[in-house]
Amino acid sequence: MRLSIVLAASAVVFSSAAWAQDNAAANEDDKVVCRRSADDDTGTRLGHGRRICRTRAEWRAEERATDGQRQRLERRQNSTGSQR
């Protein structure tokens, strides 16, 4: 009887600890991060660009998309590069 109570209590503790870690990771992705963008439209540095705020997950997704575009461009340049 005592053993089953101890096992049930440990299962609750371990499952709540795992849930807390998953919840902390989810909360980390939901945090809003603001960055300044380069103001390419006017060429001025006085305004220091626009402030863009997104969640960490959105920034990560945009970085992955940008990396994919850069890699495709590099492959295209390498495959059609000048051959002398």
Secondary structure, DSSP 8 states (H G I E B T S, - for coil): -HHHHHHHHHHHHHHHHHHHHHHHHHHHHH-EEEEE---TTT--SSS---EEEEEHHHHHHHHHHHHHHHHHHHHHHHHT----
